[in-house]
Amino acid sequence: MQPGQRDRMKYLFREILGVDVDQIVKQVVAKVSVERAKQVQKNSKDWKKYMSAEGGIVLLPGNVAGVGRKAPPKP
């Protein structure tokens, strides 16, 4: 969709349906952010309980421990 079309669609939604697309997007983003924060908090608590039950140390296999790490730069 071209930028001009996007603005036209926003205008039409606002004028015909009375819907502010930008406001709805902001509300959805805020809602998703709050839900993700709640999930992170829950996961942190669950992880803390798990770590306590395992004696405080959990050894992960090498293929799991390296997930998300950047590859070392090649010379």
C-alpha angles and dihedrals in degrees: 000000000000120000092248091053091050091054091047092051091049089050092049093048091050097045101038103031100022090235122141103210094193091054092049091050090051091050093049092048090049092049092049091048092052092048091049091049090052090050092049090051091050092047090050092052092046091049091050091052091048092049091050091050090050093051096262097290126087119181114209125201115254094251090057097041091057097051111124096012120128116249113250113262114264116238 
